[in-house]
Amino acid sequence: MHIKTNDTVIVLAGRDKGKQGKVMSVDPKGEKAIVQGVNVAKRHKKPRKEGEPGGIISQETPIYVSKVMRVCPKCNKPTRPAHIFDDDGNKARVCKKCGVKI
């Protein structure tokens, strides 16, 4: 997967096209991610415990990873990171546009 938790991404397709948000969680098996402020749906919640509020709440729902692209923190452009090995032999992600380590 080309994105991880806490990455800043931009939405490429759908009703939220062009929105940016932070990745809250990633599901590699289902190839989906939950992005903050993107793909928000209303859910009717029933109070389960005494004192717990019920009502209609807004909740982020998963979006396919193919519909989002990572935003480089330096050049602020959407890019799919390249995976390289640094001098120590560790795998690192690099911006394909400006070449900085992510």
Sine and cosine of phi, psi and omega as CSV:
sin_phi,cos_phi,sin_psi,cos_psi,sin_omega,cos_omega
0.00,0.00,0.61,-0.79,-0.06,-1.00
-1.00,-0.05,0.00,1.00,0.08,-1.00
-0.80,-0.60,0.41,-0.91,0.03,-1.00
-0.72,-0.69,0.14,-0.99,0.04,-1.00
-0.88,0.48,0.61,-0.79,-0.01,-1.00
0.97,0.25,0.12,0.99,0.12,-0.99
-0.97,0.22,0.51,-0.86,0.13,-0.99
-1.00,-0.06,0.79,-0.61,-0.06,-1.00
-0.79,-0.61,0.31,-0.95,0.09,-1.00
-0.86,-0.52,0.61,-0.79,-0.02,-1.00
-1.00,0.09,0.76,-0.65,-0.06,-1.00
-1.00,-0.09,-0.45,0.89,-0.09,-1.00
-0.55,-0.84,0.38,-0.92,0.04,-1.00
0.97,-0.24,-0.14,-0.99,-0.07,-1.00
-0.95,0.32,-0.33,0.94,0.02,-1.00
-0.98,-0.20,0.40,0.92,-0.05,-1.00
-0.84,0.54,0.76,-0.65,0.02,-1.00
1.00,-0.09,-0.23,0.97,0.01,-1.00
-0.97,0.23,0.56,-0.83,0.07,-1.00
-0.94,-0.35,0.50,-0.87,0.03,-1.00
-0.25,-0.97,0.20,-0.98,-0.01,-1.00
-1.00,-0.10,0.68,-0.74,0.00,-1.00
-0.97,0.25,0.84,-0.54,-0.02,-1.00
-1.00,-0.01,-0.62,0.78,0.06,-1.00
-0.42,-0.91,0.39,-0.92,-0.04,-1.00
-0.77,-0.64,0.66,-0.75,0.06,-1.00
-0.89,-0.46,1.00,-0.08,-0.06,-1.00
-0.90,0.43,-0.56,0.83,-0.03,-1.00
-0.92,0.39,-0.68,0.73,0.02,-1.00
-1.00,0.02,-0.06,1.00,-0.03,-1.00
0.82,0.57,0.72,0.70,0.00,-1.00
-0.74,-0.67,0.34,-0.94,0.04,-1.00
-0.61,-0.79,0.48,-0.88,0.09,-1.00
-0.97,-0.25,0.87,-0.50,-0.05,-1.00
-0.93,-0.37,0.71,-0.71,-0.06,-1.00
-0.91,0.42,0.84,-0.55,0.06,-1.00
0.99,0.16,0.12,0.99,-0.02,-1.00
-0.86,-0.51,0.62,-0.78,0.03,-1.00
0.85,0.53,0.77,0.64,-0.04,-1.00
-0.99,0.11,0.73,-0.69,0.01,-1.00
-0.81,-0.59,0.45,-0.89,0.05,-1.00
-1.00,0.00,0.71,-0.71,0.03,-1.00
-0.82,-0.57,0.69,-0.73,0.07,-1.00
-1.00,0.01,0.89,-0.46,-0.08,-1.00
-0.92,-0.38,0.76,-0.65,0.02,-1.00
-0.99,-0.11,0.68,-0.73,0.03,-1.00
-0.91,0.41,0.78,-0.63,-0.05,-1.00
-0.99,-0.15,-0.57,0.82,-0.02,-1.00
-0.90,-0.44,0.27,-0.96,0.03,-1.00
-0.93,0.37,0.78,-0.63,0.00,-1.00
1.00,-0.01,-0.16,0.99,0.03,-1.00
-0.99,0.15,0.76,-0.65,-0.03,-1.00
-0.97,0.25,0.52,-0.85,0.10,-0.99
-0.91,-0.40,-0.01,-1.00,0.05,-1.00
0.76,-0.65,-0.28,-0.96,-0.02,-1.00
-0.99,-0.14,0.86,-0.52,-0.02,-1.00
-0.89,-0.45,0.45,-0.89,0.09,-1.00
-1.00,-0.10,0.71,-0.71,-0.08,-1.00
-0.61,-0.79,0.68,-0.74,0.07,-1.00
-0.96,0.28,0.69,-0.73,0.04,-1.00
-0.92,-0.38,0.37,-0.93,-0.06,-1.00
-0.90,0.44,0.51,-0.86,0.04,-1.00
-0.78,-0.63,0.56,-0.83,0.00,-1.00
-0.90,0.43,0.63,-0.77,-0.04,-1.00
-0.91,0.42,-0.46,0.89,0.00,-1.00
-0.93,0.37,-0.26,0.96,-0.02,-1.00
-1.00,-0.08,0.01,1.00,0.02,-1.00
-0.82,-0.58,0.43,-0.90,0.04,-1.00
-0.68,-0.74,0.64,-0.77,-0.02,-1.00
-0.91,0.41,0.62,-0.78,0.06,-1.00
-0.97,-0.25,0.80,-0.60,0.01,-1.00
-0.93,0.37,0.74,-0.67,-0.01,-1.00
-0.94,0.34,-0.40,0.92,-0.03,-1.00
-1.00,0.05,-0.83,0.56,-0.08,-1.00
-1.00,0.00,-0.16,0.99,0.06,-1.00
0.85,0.52,0.56,0.83,0.04,-1.00
-0.89,-0.45,0.54,-0.84,0.06,-1.00
-0.94,0.34,0.74,-0.68,0.00,-1.00
-0.46,-0.89,0.55,-0.83,0.14,-0.99
-1.00,0.02,0.84,-0.55,-0.10,-1.00
-0.93,0.36,0.60,-0.80,0.11,-0.99
-1.00,0.02,0.58,-0.82,0.01,-1.00
-0.97,-0.24,0.86,-0.51,0.00,-1.00
-0.77,-0.64,0.22,-0.98,0.10,-0.99
-0.96,-0.28,0.79,-0.62,0.01,-1.00
-0.99,0.14,-0.12,-0.99,-0.07,-1.00
-0.89,0.46,-0.52,0.86,-0.02,-1.00
-0.99,0.15,-0.13,0.99,-0.02,-1.00
1.00,-0.04,0.11,0.99,0.02,-1.00
-1.00,0.07,0.57,-0.82,0.03,-1.00
-0.98,0.18,0.72,-0.70,-0.03,-1.00
-0.71,-0.71,0.46,-0.89,0.08,-1.00
-0.99,-0.16,0.69,-0.73,-0.07,-1.00
-0.76,-0.65,0.64,-0.77,0.07,-1.00
-0.94,0.35,0.77,-0.64,-0.03,-1.00
-0.97,0.25,-0.32,0.95,-0.06,-1.00
-1.00,0.02,-0.71,0.71,-0.05,-1.00
-0.93,-0.37,-0.23,0.97,0.08,-1.00
0.99,0.11,0.13,0.99,-0.03,-1.00
-1.00,0.07,0.52,-0.85,0.04,-1.00
-0.94,0.34,0.66,-0.75,0.00,-1.00
-0.99,-0.16,0.00,0.00,0.00,0.00
